[in-house]
């Protein structure tokens, strides 16, 4: 509603209440510009200006300082510096794979990895460990096959499908081991 359509007393109450809530000179200046827009401009313009003013007041500028946070963990004694990829851990992770999951871009079926877990655990543990320490993943682990999965409704409408990414099973096994190590660290140190 334009400021012109308010009666004189309502306009005064509105202006005074807003001025009382203004915390500094910059906000007062912005408010005065906004009131000028209400008197002169079309409602779309001053509504956009009001939205911008509200948005601007909600956020502060970054002054580059980092706030001091209290430490919940003694960082000199407790830290997660690496993940251990033992053949036993890799073998147990491979044995827990679902045999029905679709193939990833490496075309290695979960059934193969699950049935050959004992034989594959040593070389995969070496690959996982080297990859983790060198911060390099094999290229084929960085790719995914994206496939649409039907949700509900008409099958012709593309919006009734959601995308799923089929990634390499070996990479997912490595991710699961890292995830378990991280989760155990957080639970043991009462961080979650």
N, C-alpha and C positions, 0 to 999 in steps of 0.2 A: 504494500500500500504506500503510495507516495506521501511524503511528508506534508505536501500541500493539502491533502484531503483530511488530515487530522485537525481538530479544532485547536485553538490557541493554547488552552490549558493542557491538553493531552500532549501537544508538541513540546511544551515546556517541561512536563514531567519526563517525557522520553529523553530529551536532550540532557536534563540534569542527572537522571539516573545513569546514563551512559558516561557522562563526564565524571561522575563520582567513581565509576569503576575503572577509569583510565589510570594507569600506574605511572606513566612518564610522559614527557613532552612529545616524544616521537609518536606515541599512540594518540595523543591529543591532536597533533597535526593531521594524522591519518583520519581521525574521526571528523575533523572539520572539513577535510577534502571530501569525505564521504557524504556529509550533510549537504555540501554544495552540489554534489552529483544528484542527490535526491531532489533538490529543488529545481535543477535545470534539466536533467536528463530523463530519458525514458526508463521505465522500471527495470528492463532487462540489464541496462548498463549499471544501475546502482545495486541491483541484486548481485551481479557478478563482482562488483567492487566489495560488497559486504562479505561475500564468500572468500574473496582473496584476503580481506582484512582478518577474518576469523582464522583462516589457514596460517597467515603470517604470525598471528599472536600465539598460536599453539606451538610453534617451533622456535628454538633458539639457535643462534649461530655457534658454530664450532670454534672455540678459541684455541684449539690445539692441545689443551692440557688433558691428561688422563686422570680420572679421579682415583684416589687412593682406596683400594679395596682391602678389606681384612682377609687374610689367608686362612682357609679352613684346613689346610694341609701343610705340614712342614715340608717345604719343597726341597730341602737339602737331603731329606731321608726318603721321601716318597715321590716317585715319579715313574711314569711309564715311558721308558726310553726305547724299548723295542718289543717286538712280538716274536715269540719262539715258535717256529714251524717244525715240530718234530714229526717223524714218520707216523708215530702213534696218533697224534692229533689229526694229521691229514687223513689217515686211514679211517678213523672214527667219523670224521666229517663226510668223507666220501660214502661211507656205509649208510649214512642218514639221508642221502639224496633220494628224492622221489623218482621212481623209475618212469613215471608217465609224463614228466615235463618235456616240453617241446625242445627241439634242437636249437642251439644258438648259432652264431656265424661260424664257429669252428667245426660244426657238424659232428660233434662227439656226443653220442647219446648217454644219458644218465645211467642207463642199465649197464653199459660197458664200464663206466667209471666205478659203479657200485660193485659189480661182480669181480672186477680186477683191482679192487682197492688195496689189497695186500701187496701186489706187485708194483702198483703205480705210486704208492705212498712215499717211497724213498726218492725217486726222481722229482715228483711234484713238490715234496718238502724242500728239495734243493732249489727248484725253480722259484717257489714262493719266497724262500729266504733271500736268495740273490736279488730277486725283483724288489722285495721290500727294502733291503739295505741299500740298493743302488737307486731307489726311487724311479724305477723304470718298469712299466708293464709291457708285456708283449703286445705288438700292434693289434693282433686279432682279438685281444681281450678288451680293447677300447671301442670296438664296433658293436653294433646291435642290429638285430632284425626287428623292425617295428611292424607289428601286425594289428589290424583292427579287430576288436572283439565286440560282438553285438551286445547291447545293453537291453533295450526293450523298445517296443513300438514298431513302426514300419521299417522293414529291412532296406527299403530304397533310400531312406533319408540318412545322409552321412552323419548327421548330428546324433544319431542313435548308436554310434559306435564309439568305443574308447580305445586309445592306442595302448599297446603293451610292448615293452622292449624285451626281446629275448637275447640275453647276453651269454657269454661263454660260461659253461658250467664250471670249468676250472677256476675262472676268475671269481665266480660266485662262492666257490668253496673257500678260496683265499679270503674273500670279504667276510665270510662267516667266522673264520678263525680270528681275524682282526677284531671283528665285532665282539666276539666272546671274551677276548683278552681285555678290550676296553671296558666292557660291562663288568667283568670281574674286578678290574682295578677300581672303578667307580663305586662298586658295592663294598669292597673291602675297606676302602678309605672313607666310607660313609659320605660320599659326595652326592649320591642320589638316594 
